[in-house]
């Protein structure tokens, strides 16, 4: 059964792979892409969303520019990981359509204009846009089918602080608002995303395809290897993989709160039986099955869409 989804994102190398998979999948009807400052500036991530859509001839999908900064903090810049263009220097065409503005307002309009529960949000970046929606139009927010968000670390070490993960640490107040909003929410933390790793043999498999999404995804993942690593975790694609095939993941309900302090662990998830919110969290994954689904989905574009490889 096809599900309508909005992808809230800050592309980003692994965001781009996740978006390409979602566009190739018959499971999702992508009704819009909203952007949020995260991996790099809002102008760059918004342009990147348009470039990804242009690559696969889907510029009919609206791109809506969202929050340019966190609710109350200074954001991060991780150009050293994703490159100055956010996409590791991989060649993409320019956007074929101009973006819209006002992501939280656009989300509210889309939700209010659709049957309640019929649109899911797949969140790949900081949760600023969704928090603004919750605060500005709670009635619209309550119409979300579910939110599947890449974020946090429960028992794993962090990747931006000792215990903090980048997406939640980029805007802890926004994450706290979303966590406490009572909306259907599944968190995909580093505890599982670090187990879904692509090595050079995986790139060879993607490059054996005649599918543009698979070939470009191989180039994107290879850009991660510039640090000398021989494998890299595919964080954001795990959101789409869970949304398509939740049986690949083991989900637990865990009482969590967030560190809202000013220290290095701002945004860290805390197990908190007394004051926390019970959240569904993916804590286990069939990594081989997840990688198989990702590769077959990216390669399946040619069969389903009838497009040929090449930019």
C-alpha positions in Angstrom: 0.0 0.0 0.0 1.4 3.4 -1.0 1.9 6.0 1.8 2.0 9.7 1.2 5.1 11.1 2.8 6.8 14.5 3.3 10.6 14.3 3.6 12.0 16.9 6.0 15.7 17.1 5.3 19.0 18.9 5.2 20.8 17.2 2.3 23.6 16.0 3.0 25.2 12.9 1.5 23.2 10.3 3.3 20.1 12.4 3.0 20.5 12.3 -0.8 20.8 8.5 -0.8 17.7 8.3 1.4 15.7 10.6 -0.9 16.7 8.8 -4.0 15.6 5.5 -2.4 12.2 7.0 -1.4 11.7 8.4 -4.9 12.5 5.0 -6.4 10.2 3.1 -4.1 6.6 2.2 -5.0 5.9 2.3 -1.2 6.0 6.1 -1.0 4.2 8.9 -2.7 6.5 11.9 -2.0 4.2 14.9 -1.8 6.8 17.4 -0.8 10.3 18.0 0.5 10.8 20.5 3.3 14.3 21.7 4.1 15.9 22.7 7.4 19.4 24.1 8.1 21.5 21.3 9.5 24.4 19.8 7.6 25.0 23.1 5.9 23.2 26.5 5.3 19.5 26.6 4.4 20.1 28.0 0.9 22.5 25.2 0.1 20.3 22.3 1.4 17.3 23.8 -0.3 19.2 23.9 -3.6 20.4 20.4 -3.0 16.8 19.1 -2.6 16.0 20.6 -6.0 19.1 19.2 -7.6 18.2 15.7 -6.3 14.7 16.0 -7.8 16.1 17.3 -11.1 18.4 14.3 -11.3 15.5 11.9 -11.6 13.0 14.1 -13.4 10.8 14.7 -10.4 10.7 18.5 -10.2 6.9 18.2 -10.0 7.5 17.6 -6.3 7.6 20.9 -4.4 10.6 21.9 -2.3 9.7 24.2 0.5 12.4 26.1 2.4 12.1 25.9 6.1 14.0 27.0 9.3 17.3 28.7 8.7 18.5 28.3 12.3 17.6 26.4 15.4 14.8 27.7 17.7 17.2 29.3 20.2 20.8 28.2 19.6 23.6 28.6 17.2 23.7 25.8 14.6 26.5 23.5 13.5 28.3 23.4 10.2 29.7 20.1 9.1 31.0 20.9 5.6 34.1 18.9 6.4 32.0 15.8 6.2 29.5 16.6 3.4 31.7 19.0 1.4 31.1 22.7 0.8 28.2 21.9 -1.5 26.7 19.4 1.0 26.8 16.5 -1.6 30.5 15.6 -1.4 31.2 17.3 -4.8 29.1 14.7 -6.7 27.7 16.2 -9.9 24.0 17.0 -9.9 22.0 19.2 -12.3 20.6 22.5 -11.1 17.0 22.6 -9.8 14.4 22.8 -12.5 11.9 24.6 -10.3 12.1 27.4 -7.7 11.5 26.5 -4.1 8.6 27.6 -2.1 9.0 29.3 1.3 7.6 28.6 4.8 7.9 24.9 5.5 5.9 24.8 8.7 3.0 26.7 7.1 3.1 24.5 4.0 3.0 21.4 6.2 0.0 22.7 8.1 -1.8 23.4 4.8 -1.0 20.0 3.4 -2.1 18.2 6.6 -5.3 20.2 7.0 -6.1 19.6 3.3 -5.7 15.8 3.5 -7.5 13.1 5.6 -6.2 12.9 9.1 -3.4 10.3 9.4 -2.8 10.1 5.7 0.6 11.8 5.5 3.7 10.6 7.3 6.8 12.7 7.9 10.2 11.2 7.3 12.6 13.4 9.2 16.3 13.3 8.2 17.6 16.4 9.9 17.0 18.7 13.0 13.4 18.8 14.0 13.0 22.6 13.9 10.3 22.6 11.2 8.2 20.0 12.9 8.5 21.8 16.3 7.3 25.0 14.7 4.3 23.2 13.3 3.5 21.7 16.7 3.7 25.1 18.3 2.0 27.2 15.6 -0.7 24.8 14.5 -1.2 21.9 16.9 -4.4 20.9 15.2 -2.6 20.3 11.9 0.2 18.5 13.7 -2.2 16.1 15.2 -3.2 15.0 11.7 0.3 13.6 11.0 0.1 9.8 10.4 3.5 9.2 12.1 6.9 10.7 12.2 9.9 8.5 11.6 13.0 10.5 12.6 16.7 9.7 12.4 18.1 11.0 15.7 19.7 10.4 19.0 21.8 7.7 20.6 20.5 5.6 23.5 23.3 3.2 24.5 25.8 4.2 21.7 28.3 7.0 22.0 27.4 10.2 20.3 28.8 11.6 17.0 28.8 15.4 17.9 29.3 15.1 21.6 30.2 12.2 24.0 26.5 11.2 24.2 24.8 13.5 21.7 23.9 12.8 18.1 24.0 15.6 15.5 20.3 15.9 14.5 19.0 16.3 18.0 22.0 18.3 19.2 21.5 20.8 16.4 18.2 21.9 17.9 17.6 20.3 21.3 14.6 22.5 22.1 12.9 21.5 18.9 13.6 17.8 19.6 12.1 18.2 23.1 8.9 19.8 21.7 8.4 17.0 19.2 9.2 14.3 21.8 6.6 15.7 24.2 3.9 16.5 21.6 2.3 13.1 21.9 2.5 12.4 18.2 3.1 8.9 16.7 6.9 8.9 16.6 9.6 6.4 15.9 13.2 7.3 16.5 16.0 5.7 14.5 19.1 6.3 16.6 22.8 5.7 16.1 22.3 2.3 17.9 21.0 0.9 14.7 22.3 3.2 11.9 25.9 2.4 12.8 25.2 -1.2 12.1 24.0 -0.5 8.5 27.4 0.1 6.9 28.5 0.3 3.2 31.9 -0.8 2.2 33.6 -0.8 -1.2 32.1 -4.1 -2.2 28.7 -2.5 -1.7 29.7 0.4 -4.0 30.7 -2.2 -6.6 27.2 -3.7 -6.3 25.5 -0.3 -6.8 27.8 0.4 -9.8 26.8 -2.9 -11.4 23.3 -1.4 -11.9 22.1 0.7 -14.9 20.0 2.8 -12.5 20.9 6.5 -12.1 19.9 6.5 -8.4 22.2 3.5 -7.7 25.1 4.9 -9.6 24.9 8.4 -8.0 24.4 6.8 -4.6 27.6 4.9 -5.1 29.4 8.2 -5.8 27.8 9.9 -2.8 28.8 7.1 -0.4 32.3 7.0 -1.9 32.7 10.7 -1.0 32.4 9.6 2.7 35.6 7.5 2.3 37.8 10.6 1.8 38.7 10.3 5.5 40.3 6.9 4.7 37.6 4.8 6.2 36.8 1.6 4.4 33.1 1.5 5.4 30.6 4.1 6.4 27.2 4.0 8.3 24.2 4.9 6.2 22.2 6.9 8.9 19.4 8.6 7.0 18.5 5.8 4.6 17.5 3.8 7.7 14.4 6.1 8.1 13.1 5.1 4.7 14.1 1.4 5.2 12.1 1.3 8.4 9.2 3.1 6.9 9.1 0.6 4.0 9.9 -2.6 5.9 9.6 -2.2 9.7 10.1 -5.9 10.2 13.9 -5.4 9.6 14.1 -3.5 12.8 13.4 -4.3 16.5 11.6 -1.5 18.2 11.3 -0.9 21.9 9.3 1.6 23.9 11.7 3.6 26.0 11.1 6.4 28.4 13.4 9.3 27.3 14.1 12.9 28.0 16.6 15.3 26.4 19.6 17.1 27.8 18.7 20.8 27.3 21.8 22.2 29.0 24.7 24.1 27.4 27.4 21.4 27.7 28.9 19.0 25.1 25.9 16.6 25.6 23.2 19.1 24.7 20.5 17.2 22.9 21.6 13.8 24.2 18.8 11.3 24.9 18.6 10.2 28.5 16.8 7.1 29.8 14.4 8.6 32.2 11.8 6.4 33.8 10.4 9.1 36.1 10.3 12.2 33.9 10.7 10.9 30.4 8.3 10.3 27.5 7.7 6.7 26.3 8.9 6.7 22.7 9.2 3.9 20.1 12.9 3.5 19.4 14.5 1.1 16.9 17.3 -0.7 18.8 18.0 -3.7 16.6 18.3 -4.1 12.9 18.9 -6.9 10.3 21.8 -5.0 8.7 22.2 -7.4 5.8 18.5 -7.2 5.0 18.5 -3.4 5.3 21.5 -3.1 2.9 19.8 -5.6 0.5 16.6 -3.6 0.5 18.5 -0.3 -0.1 20.5 -1.7 -3.0 17.5 -3.4 -4.7 15.3 -0.3 -4.3 17.9 2.0 -5.8 18.6 -0.4 -8.7 14.8 -0.9 -9.2 14.4 2.6 -10.5 15.1 1.6 -14.1 12.5 -1.3 -14.1 9.8 0.8 -12.5 10.4 4.2 -14.0 11.8 3.5 -17.4 14.7 6.0 -17.0 18.3 5.4 -18.2 21.5 5.9 -16.3 23.4 9.1 -16.6 23.0 12.8 -15.6 
